[in-house]
């Protein structure tokens, strides 16, 4: 289960198997204490959700930090969420961006989306639409539907990219096909600004993009 910071759309990422027994919990703790980054991450998740232990955000941050400092991307993402939401630590958007960037640079799509969101809104960093577009695209290419939706919006508004209703429609179409209801509504708005020929081209590009697994679209 992926944690989200409070104002973001829920996105699916990786499911984590939580410990189900006292023996499993004991073994997990020992591995975490011995420096196993994956165990530290899983223990942080257990404390965050209160799975097998009493829920404790501060303990979750403790174990996530240990894993994150070893380069564990999902722990780095989680630590960014903790700082963004003020869960177990004092709220600090700059620190949130720091940890999301580390995870994003390792290819974590949700962190890439969050980093794009931070740049777009100037939260923890100076507002920069070009940087926001860059990180949204990286996340979108991994199938992150909110990022695909936001690429559609960026193209429609000309923020971070040259305004282009065809590519706007394309990305909204792709995001909508993956279940994003907001993108479904946005398609109709964009279509009002397009000719039938442009709509046909956007639909063609969307099909091609899906075939290419969202790469180089």
Secondary structure, DSSP 8 states (H G I E B T S, - for coil): -----TTS------------SHHHHHHHHHHHHTT-HHHHHHHHHHHHHTSSS---HHHHHHHHHHHHTTT-HHHHHHHHHHHHHTSSS---HHHHHHHHHHHHHTT-HHHHHHHHHHHHHTSSS---HHHHHHHHHHHHTTT-HHHHHHHHHHHHHTSSS---HHHHHHHHHHHHHTT-HHHHHHHHHHHTTS-HHHHHHHHHHHHHHHHTTT---
